[in-house]
Amino acid sequence: MNRTGIFGGSFNPIHNGHISLARQLREKAGLDEVWLMVSPQNPLKQAGDLLDDGIRLEMARLALEGVDGIIASDYEMHLPRPSYTWNTLQALSGDYPDREFVLLMGGDNLAIFHRWYHHEDILRNYRIVVYPRRNAIVEAAADNCQLSIVNCQLIDISSTEIRRRIHAGESISGMVPPAVEELIRREELYA
């Protein structure tokens, strides 16, 4: 059975830290693939300066060209909104019965996991792999057998900082793949 990690996010924009983390999670969690699930809108976040779904998906696909085993997915964009992880996992399991889906989650999300829709059902039915995030403590939750913690090297890049830099006219070179930087510049995204 194919073990597929689901790494959800707005990817607004996708950056080199996301790609590095997805590669590490694929290896450390023993996954065949990682699907970067480009989310239409996180129910727990404000829309703010979230770019159009199609543009964020295009950036993710450009960023992952030639990256083995990491795939940009628009699956969640075709589901009813708001987009809840439980609904996504249930739909994926129905559509891909030959795959075991593993939820990949940052320690910051684990801290608010009790607020997620059907969080207890997710814990009962899916393996969760938690990676560290700055200022998030994850050790206390490690007593659940469906939940494992992996140590990954984090690259100190954030989408918020990238958007701030673009708005201020500063360079984002090295923060995003060159193809993404070119698209952002050409389309004047986040300016």
GUVO-381692 format. One record per residue (C-alpha): residue in three letters; x, y, z. Coordinates in nm, 2 decimals, padded with zeros to 4 digits. Layout:
<atoms>
{atom ALA,{X,Y,Z}};
...
</atoms>
This chain:
<atoms>
{atom MET,{00.00,00.00,00.00}};
{atom ASN,{00.13,00.34,-00.10}};
{atom ARG,{00.19,00.56,00.21}};
{atom THR,{00.11,00.92,00.11}};
{atom GLY,{00.17,01.22,00.34}};
{atom ILE,{-00.07,01.51,00.33}};
{atom PHE,{00.10,01.84,00.39}};
{atom GLY,{-00.17,02.11,00.38}};
{atom GLY,{-00.12,02.48,00.37}};
{atom SER,{-00.20,02.80,00.19}};
{atom PHE,{00.15,02.81,00.03}};
{atom ASN,{00.11,03.19,-00.01}};
{atom PRO,{00.37,03.17,-00.16}};
{atom ILE,{00.54,02.83,-00.15}};
{atom HIS,{00.90,02.86,-00.05}};
{atom ASN,{01.22,02.67,-00.01}};
{atom GLY,{01.15,02.59,00.35}};
{atom HIS,{00.82,02.41,00.25}};
{atom ILE,{01.01,02.20,-00.01}};
{atom SER,{01.29,02.11,00.22}};
{atom LEU,{01.05,02.01,00.50}};
{atom ALA,{00.84,01.80,00.26}};
{atom ARG,{01.15,01.61,00.14}};
{atom GLN,{01.26,01.55,00.50}};
{atom LEU,{00.92,01.43,00.61}};
{atom ARG,{00.90,01.19,00.31}};
{atom GLU,{01.22,01.03,00.41}};
{atom LYS,{01.19,01.04,00.80}};
{atom ALA,{00.83,00.92,00.80}};
{atom GLY,{00.89,00.65,00.54}};
{atom LEU,{00.64,00.79,00.29}};
{atom ASP,{00.62,00.70,-00.08}};
{atom GLU,{00.49,01.05,-00.17}};
{atom VAL,{00.40,01.38,-00.01}};
{atom TRP,{00.11,01.57,-00.15}};
{atom LEU,{00.13,01.94,-00.08}};
{atom MET,{-00.24,02.01,-00.04}};
{atom VAL,{-00.29,02.37,-00.16}};
{atom SER,{-00.58,02.48,00.07}};
{atom PRO,{-00.85,02.70,-00.06}};
{atom GLN,{-00.90,02.87,00.28}};
{atom ASN,{-00.81,02.75,00.63}};
{atom PRO,{-01.12,02.78,00.84}};
{atom LEU,{-00.91,02.89,01.14}};
{atom LYS,{-00.73,03.17,00.95}};
{atom GLN,{-00.84,03.51,00.81}};
{atom ALA,{-00.83,03.54,00.43}};
{atom GLY,{-00.62,03.86,00.43}};
{atom ASP,{-00.39,03.87,00.13}};
{atom LEU,{-00.44,03.51,00.02}};
{atom LEU,{-00.39,03.49,-00.35}};
{atom ASP,{-00.63,03.32,-00.59}};
{atom ASP,{-00.63,02.94,-00.56}};
{atom GLY,{-00.51,02.89,-00.92}};
{atom ILE,{-00.21,03.11,-00.88}};
{atom ARG,{-00.10,02.95,-00.56}};
{atom LEU,{-00.14,02.61,-00.72}};
{atom GLU,{00.06,02.72,-01.02}};
{atom MET,{00.34,02.85,-00.80}};
{atom ALA,{00.35,02.51,-00.61}};
{atom ARG,{00.36,02.31,-00.93}};
{atom LEU,{00.64,02.53,-01.07}};
{atom ALA,{00.83,02.49,-00.74}};
{atom LEU,{00.81,02.11,-00.75}};
{atom GLU,{00.91,02.05,-01.11}};
{atom GLY,{01.18,01.79,-01.10}};
{atom VAL,{01.13,01.72,-00.72}};
{atom ASP,{01.09,01.34,-00.68}};
{atom GLY,{00.79,01.22,-00.47}};
{atom ILE,{00.65,01.56,-00.38}};
{atom ILE,{00.34,01.66,-00.56}};
{atom ALA,{00.13,01.98,-00.56}};
{atom SER,{-00.24,01.88,-00.53}};
{atom ASP,{-00.56,02.08,-00.60}};
{atom TYR,{-00.77,01.80,-00.45}};
{atom GLU,{-00.91,02.01,-00.16}};
{atom MET,{-01.01,02.29,-00.40}};
{atom HIS,{-01.27,02.06,-00.55}};
{atom LEU,{-01.43,01.98,-00.21}};
{atom PRO,{-01.71,02.17,-00.04}};
{atom ARG,{-01.60,02.47,00.17}};
{atom PRO,{-01.50,02.54,00.43}};
{atom SER,{-01.22,02.30,00.39}};
{atom TYR,{-01.19,02.07,00.69}};
{atom THR,{-00.90,01.82,00.72}};
{atom TRP,{-01.14,01.54,00.84}};
{atom ASN,{-01.36,01.58,00.52}};
{atom THR,{-01.05,01.59,00.30}};
{atom LEU,{-00.90,01.27,00.46}};
{atom GLN,{-01.23,01.09,00.43}};
{atom ALA,{-01.27,01.19,00.06}};
{atom LEU,{-00.91,01.09,-00.02}};
{atom SER,{-00.95,00.75,00.15}};
{atom GLY,{-01.27,00.69,-00.05}};
{atom ASP,{-01.12,00.80,-00.38}};
{atom TYR,{-00.78,00.63,-00.33}};
{atom PRO,{-00.84,00.30,-00.13}};
{atom ASP,{-00.50,00.17,-00.23}};
{atom ARG,{-00.32,00.44,-00.03}};
{atom GLU,{-00.26,00.50,00.34}};
{atom PHE,{-00.29,00.87,00.41}};
{atom VAL,{-00.07,01.02,00.68}};
{atom LEU,{-00.14,01.37,00.81}};
{atom LEU,{00.17,01.59,00.83}};
{atom MET,{00.14,01.87,01.09}};
{atom GLY,{00.35,02.14,01.25}};
{atom GLY,{00.38,02.16,01.62}};
{atom ASP,{00.20,02.49,01.61}};
{atom ASN,{-00.11,02.32,01.47}};
{atom LEU,{-00.08,02.04,01.72}};
{atom ALA,{-00.12,02.30,02.00}};
{atom ILE,{-00.47,02.39,01.85}};
{atom PHE,{-00.56,02.05,01.72}};
{atom HIS,{-00.84,02.01,01.98}};
{atom ARG,{-01.02,02.30,01.79}};
{atom TRP,{-01.01,02.11,01.46}};
{atom TYR,{-01.33,01.97,01.32}};
{atom HIS,{-01.36,01.59,01.41}};
{atom HIS,{-01.01,01.60,01.56}};
{atom GLU,{-01.08,01.28,01.77}};
{atom ASP,{-01.19,01.10,01.45}};
{atom ILE,{-00.87,01.21,01.28}};
{atom LEU,{-00.66,01.07,01.57}};
{atom ARG,{-00.85,00.74,01.57}};
{atom ASN,{-00.83,00.68,01.20}};
{atom TYR,{-00.51,00.84,01.06}};
{atom ARG,{-00.15,00.84,01.15}};
{atom ILE,{-00.02,01.19,01.23}};
{atom VAL,{00.34,01.29,01.19}};
{atom VAL,{00.43,01.61,01.37}};
{atom TYR,{00.73,01.83,01.28}};
{atom PRO,{00.88,02.10,01.50}};
{atom ARG,{00.78,02.46,01.46}};
{atom ARG,{00.94,02.76,01.62}};
{atom ASN,{00.80,02.82,01.98}};
{atom ALA,{00.58,02.51,01.97}};
{atom ILE,{00.62,02.23,02.23}};
{atom VAL,{00.52,01.89,02.10}};
{atom GLU,{00.67,01.64,02.34}};
{atom ALA,{00.37,01.63,02.57}};
{atom ALA,{00.14,01.50,02.30}};
{atom ALA,{00.36,01.21,02.20}};
{atom ASP,{00.18,00.95,02.41}};
{atom ASN,{-00.07,00.88,02.14}};
{atom CYS,{00.02,00.57,01.92}};
{atom GLN,{-00.12,00.73,01.61}};
{atom LEU,{00.10,01.04,01.66}};
{atom SER,{00.47,01.05,01.60}};
{atom ILE,{00.72,01.33,01.62}};
{atom VAL,{01.00,01.37,01.37}};
{atom ASN,{01.29,01.61,01.40}};
{atom CYS,{01.35,01.80,01.08}};
{atom GLN,{01.59,02.08,01.01}};
{atom LEU,{01.38,02.39,00.96}};
{atom ILE,{01.48,02.66,00.72}};
{atom ASP,{01.40,03.00,00.87}};
{atom ILE,{01.17,03.13,00.59}};
{atom SER,{00.81,03.23,00.61}};
{atom SER,{00.55,03.32,00.35}};
{atom THR,{00.47,03.63,00.56}};
{atom GLU,{00.83,03.75,00.55}};
{atom ILE,{00.84,03.69,00.17}};
{atom ARG,{00.52,03.89,00.12}};
{atom ARG,{00.66,04.17,00.34}};
{atom ARG,{00.98,04.18,00.14}};
{atom ILE,{00.80,04.19,-00.19}};
{atom HIS,{00.58,04.47,-00.07}};
{atom ALA,{00.89,04.67,00.05}};
{atom GLY,{01.07,04.61,-00.28}};
{atom GLU,{01.33,04.38,-00.12}};
{atom SER,{01.49,04.07,-00.27}};
{atom ILE,{01.34,03.73,-00.22}};
{atom SER,{01.63,03.55,-00.40}};
{atom GLY,{01.71,03.22,-00.24}};
{atom MET,{01.38,03.21,-00.04}};
{atom VAL,{01.17,03.07,-00.33}};
{atom PRO,{01.26,02.86,-00.63}};
{atom PRO,{01.37,03.07,-00.93}};
{atom ALA,{01.06,02.98,-01.13}};
{atom VAL,{00.84,03.10,-00.85}};
{atom GLU,{01.04,03.42,-00.81}};
{atom GLU,{01.01,03.48,-01.18}};
{atom LEU,{00.63,03.43,-01.18}};
{atom ILE,{00.59,03.66,-00.88}};
{atom ARG,{00.80,03.93,-01.05}};
{atom ARG,{00.63,03.89,-01.39}};
{atom GLU,{00.27,03.90,-01.25}};
{atom GLU,{00.36,04.16,-00.98}};
{atom LEU,{00.21,03.93,-00.71}};
{atom TYR,{00.20,04.06,-00.35}};
{atom ALA,{00.32,04.41,-00.47}};
</atoms>
